[in-house]
Amino acid sequence: MRKNVLITGASSGLGAGMARVLAAKGHHLALTARRVDRLEALQAELLADHPDIKVVVHALDVNDHDQVFAVFKRAIVDLGGLDRVIVNAGLGKGGRIGTGKFEANKQTAETNFVAALAQCEAAMEHFYERKSGHLVVISSMSAMRGMPSAMTTYAATKAGIALLAEGIRSDLIGRKGLDIKVTTLFPGYIASEMHEGIQQEARMMVDTETGCRALVKNIEREVVDAAVPTWPWAPIGQVMKHAPLSIVRRMV
């Protein structure tokens, strides 16, 4: 069992939800995010519910790449090593390309891809050094195809980090003496702050706890990749990959 787990973007949404599930399973946690007050409240909650685990928190803006490496190193010292890193921090803002929303789209691209690259670098440096570890990258079902309107940049970044994870996984093939796994998860509609107010998604959306339990189940199985929850997203994903773009557009 991978006991010491670092989660980025842990102050709310899927990050906080996964932290609650992992804490209940006895894992020690390093929780990072920009909103330290929320992290500290979550830390207090988890320690009150599970006094036998260790929970440390660190302020982290993943777009400060030097800070990413520094915080990961502090978490390694805090917990005596990291067994698993969940690259979860992300941003959902944006607008249709060509409508003056470049700054919002750039922020999403930098947060969801370049910052994710920094997190993967920091995690893999540690895992290569200790010859073991589990890198988990949270992508999205939107990564299956190009998405319209405000989702265009977001979907492109999620496709990018999925391929980044696959490339890291490819580097591990045939390397003896390494117990390093890489998992890519593709969440569908799981209730979170990012999805608040999106009415058209409600018919396929699961609550945060259900979604996070499904995420953690796949994480602990150390799968290569998975749509989460499996139903209905695994079959929907296959349709999205192969259907004409005009049909995919109507599905989102």
For each residue, the residues with C-beta under 8 A, 3 or more apart:
1: 27 220
2: 5 27 83 84 133 134 220
3: 26 27 28 83
4: 27 28 29 30 79 80 81 82 83 84
5: 2 22 27 28 29 30 82 83 84 85 86
6: 29 30 31 32 72 75 82 84 85 86 123
7: 10 15 18 19 22 29 30 31 32 86 88
8: 15 32 33 60 62 85 86 87 88 89 119
9: 12 13 14 15 32 33 62 88 89 90
10: 7 15 16 18 19 29 31 32 33 39 42 88
11: 15 16 31 33 34 35 38 39 42
12: 9 15 16 33 35 38 192 193
13: 9 16 17 192 193 194 208
14: 9 17 18 88 138 187 190 192 208 211 212 215
15: 7 8 9 10 11 12 18 19 31 33 86 88 89
16: 10 11 12 13 19 20 38 42
17: 13 14 20 21 192 208 209 211 212 215
18: 7 10 14 15 21 22 86 88 212 215 216 219
19: 7 10 15 16 22 23 29 31 42 46
20: 16 17 23 24 45 46 209 212
21: 17 18 24 25 209 212 213 215 216
22: 5 7 18 19 25 27 29 216
23: 19 20 26 27 29 46 49 50 53 55
24: 20 21 49 50
25: 21 22 216 220
26: 3 23 50 52 53
27: 1 2 3 4 5 22 23 53
28: 3 4 5 53 54 55 79
29: 4 5 6 7 10 19 22 23 46 53 54 55 56
30: 4 5 6 7 55 56 57 58 75 78 79 82
31: 6 7 10 11 15 19 39 42 43 55 56 57 58
32: 6 7 8 9 10 39 57 58 59 60 71 75 89
33: 8 9 10 11 12 15 36 38 39 59 60 89
34: 11 59 60 61
35: 11 12 38 39
36: 33 39 40 57 59
37: 40 41
38: 11 12 16 33 35 41 42
39: 10 11 31 32 33 35 36 42 43 57 58 59
40: 36 37 43 44 57
41: 37 38 44 45
42: 10 11 16 19 31 38 39 45 46 57
43: 31 39 40 46 47 55 56 57
44: 40 41 47 48
45: 20 41 42 48 49
46: 19 20 23 29 42 43 49 50 53 55
47: 43 44 50 51 53 55
48: 44 45 51
49: 23 24 45 46
50: 23 24 26 46 47 53
51: 47 48
52: 26
53: 23 26 27 28 29 46 47 50
54: 28 29 78 79
55: 23 28 29 30 31 43 46 47
56: 29 30 31 43 75 78 79
57: 30 31 32 36 39 40 42 43
58: 30 31 32 39 71 74 75
59: 32 33 34 36 39 71
60: 8 32 33 34 64 67 68 71 89
61: 34 64 67
62: 8 9 68 89 111 115 116 118 119
63: 110 111 114 115
64: 60 61 67 68
65: 68 69 114 115 118
66: 69 70
67: 60 61 64 70 71
68: 60 62 64 65 71 72 115 118 119 122
69: 65 66 72 73 118 121 122
70: 66 67 73 74
71: 32 58 59 60 67 68 74 75
72: 6 68 69 75 76 82 85 119 122 123 126
73: 69 70 76 77 122
74: 58 70 71 77 78
75: 6 30 32 56 58 71 72 78 79 82
76: 72 73 79 80 81 82 126
77: 73 74 80
78: 30 54 56 74 75
79: 4 28 30 54 56 75 76 82
80: 4 76 77
81: 4 76 126 130
82: 4 5 6 30 72 75 76 79 85 123 126 133
83: 2 3 4 5 132 133 134
84: 2 4 5 6 133 134 135 136 219
85: 5 6 8 72 82 119 122 123 126 133 134 135 136
86: 5 6 7 8 15 18 136 138 219
87: 8 116 119 120 123 135 136 137 138 161
88: 7 8 9 10 14 15 18 138
89: 8 9 15 32 33 60 62 111 115 116 119
90: 9 111 112 116 138 157 194
91: 107 108 111 112 154
92: 108 154 194
93: 104 107 108 150
94: 101 104 105 108 150 151 152 153 154
95: 99 100 101 104 105 149 150
96: 99 101 148 149 150 152
97: 101 105 152 153
98:
99: 95 96
100: 95
101: 94 95 96 97 104 105 150
102: 105 106
103: 106 107
104: 93 94 95 101 107 108
105: 94 95 97 101 102 108 109 152 153
106: 102 103 109 110
107: 91 93 103 104 110 111
108: 91 92 93 94 104 105 111 112 153 154 157
109: 105 106 112 113 114 153 156 157
110: 63 106 107 113 114 115
111: 62 63 89 90 91 107 108 114 115
112: 90 91 108 109 115 116 154 157 158 160 161
113: 109 110 116 117 157 160 161 164
114: 63 65 109 110 111 117 118
115: 62 63 65 68 89 110 111 112 118 119
116: 62 87 89 90 112 113 119 120 137 157 161 164
117: 113 114 120 121 164
118: 62 65 68 69 114 115 121 122
119: 8 62 68 72 85 87 89 115 116 122 123
120: 87 116 117 123 124 135 137 164 165 168
121: 69 117 118 124 125
122: 68 69 72 73 85 118 119 125 126
123: 6 72 82 85 87 119 120 126 127 133 135
124: 120 121 127 128 133 135 168 180
125: 121 122 128 129
126: 72 76 81 82 85 122 123 129 130 133
127: 123 124 130 131 132 133 134 135 180
128: 124 125 131 178 180
129: 125 126
130: 81 126 127 133
131: 127 128 177 178 179 180
132: 83 127 178 179 180
133: 2 82 83 84 85 123 124 126 127 130 179 180 181
134: 2 83 84 85 127 180 181 182 183 219 222
135: 84 85 87 120 123 124 127 165 168 180 181 182 183
136: 84 85 86 87 182 183 184 185 219
137: 87 116 120 161 162 164 165 182 183 184 185
138: 14 86 87 88 90 185 187 215
139: 143 158 159 161 162 165 184 185 186 187
140: 143 154 155 158 186 187
141: 144 186 187 188 227 233 236 237 240
142: 145 147 151 154 155 158 252
143: 139 140 155 158 159 161 162 186
144: 141 159 186 237 240 241 248
145: 142 155 240 241 245 248
146: 152 155 156 245
147: 142 151 152 154 155 252
148: 96 151 152 249 252
149: 95 96 152
150: 93 94 95 96 101 154
151: 94 142 147 148 154 155 252
152: 94 96 97 105 146 147 148 149 155 156
153: 94 97 105 108 109 156 157
154: 91 92 94 108 112 140 142 147 150 151 157 158
155: 140 142 143 145 146 147 151 152 158 159
156: 109 146 152 153 159 160
157: 90 108 109 112 113 116 153 154 160 161
158: 112 139 140 142 143 154 155 161 162
159: 139 143 144 155 156 162 163
160: 112 113 156 157 163 164
161: 87 112 113 116 137 139 143 157 158 164 165 184
162: 137 139 143 158 159 165 166 184 186 225
163: 159 160 166 167
164: 113 116 117 120 137 160 161 167 168
165: 120 135 137 139 161 162 168 169 182 183 184
166: 162 163 169 170 182 184
167: 163 164 170 171
168: 120 124 135 164 165 171 172 182
169: 165 166 172 173 182 224
170: 166 167 173
171: 167 168 175
172: 168 169 175 178 180 182
173: 169 170
174:
175: 171 172 178
176:
177: 131
178: 128 131 132 172 175
179: 131 132 133
180: 124 127 128 131 132 133 134 135 172
181: 133 134 135 222
182: 134 135 136 137 165 166 168 169 172 224
183: 134 135 136 137 165 218 219 222 223 224 225 226
184: 136 137 139 161 162 165 166 224 225
185: 136 137 138 139 215 218 219 225 226 228
186: 139 140 141 143 144 162 225 226 227 228 233 237
187: 14 138 139 140 141 190 211 215 228 233
188: 141 204 206 227 228 229 232 233 236
189: 195 201 204 205 206
190: 14 187 195 205 206 207 208 210 211 212 215 228
191: 195 205 206 207 208 211
192: 12 13 14 17 195 196 208
193: 12 13 196
194: 13 90 92
195: 189 190 191 192 198 201 205
196: 192 193
197:
198: 195 201 202
199: 202
200: 203
201: 189 195 198 204 205
202: 198 199 205
203: 200
204: 188 189 201 232
205: 189 190 191 195 201 202
206: 188 189 190 191 210 211 214 229
207: 190 191 210 211
208: 13 14 17 190 191 192 211 212
209: 17 20 21 212 213
210: 190 206 207 213 214 229
211: 14 17 187 190 191 206 207 208 214 215 228 229
212: 14 17 18 20 21 190 208 209 215 216
213: 21 209 210 216 217
214: 206 210 211 217 218 228 229 230
215: 14 17 18 21 138 185 187 190 211 212 218 219 228
216: 18 21 22 25 212 213 219 220
217: 213 214 220 221
218: 183 185 214 215 221 223 226 228
219: 18 84 86 134 136 183 185 215 216 222
220: 1 2 25 216 217
221: 217 218
222: 134 181 183 219
223: 183 218 226
224: 169 182 183 184
225: 162 183 184 185 186
226: 183 185 186 218 223 230 234
227: 141 186 188 230 233 234 236 237
228: 185 186 187 188 190 211 214 215 218 233
229: 188 206 210 211 214 232 233
230: 214 226 227 233 234
231: 234 235
232: 188 204 229 235 236
233: 141 186 187 188 227 228 229 230 236 237
234: 226 227 230 231 237 238
235: 231 232 238 239
236: 141 188 227 232 233 239 240 251
237: 141 144 186 227 233 234 240 241
238: 234 235 241 242
239: 235 236 242 243 247 248 251
240: 141 144 145 236 237 243 248 251
241: 144 145 237 238
242: 238 239
243: 239 240 247 248 251
244: 247 248
245: 145 146 248 249
246: 249 250
247: 239 243 244 250 251
248: 144 145 239 240 243 244 245 251 252
249: 148 245 246 252
250: 246 247
251: 236 239 240 243 247 248
252: 142 147 148 151 248 249
